[in-house]
């Protein structure tokens, strides 16, 4: 499919006056989580809430990282999600769970994010 980068705006979910635009974030549907540099998260007051979570990197290496909560904006869309505090050497990634929350999907031909379309929901069911 290839890779591409985008920009997002991170916002402190407890104090929405603190936000930061982050460029060059790699769109990675193979990563469940979104990873952003620790220094950026700390700059807008996002603190680790879950500590010492284990992750398996693409190369098979196991690492331990912390997670905080943020509002993520991409284009006109926004969602709240857990964000991994990326350390030196980690990539900044926009992961699959955030993309789902934003209702965006990857257009691989044009290397961009597009609307996911209508959200699937349970239909009306009548029980007898």
Secondary structure, DSSP 4 states (H G I P E B T S, - for coil): ----EEEEEEEESS-TT-EEEEEEEEEETT-SSEEEEHHHHHHTT---SEEEEEEE-TTS-EEEEEEEEEEEEETTEEEEEEEEEEPTTPPPEEEHHHHHHHTEEEETTTTEEEE--SPP--------
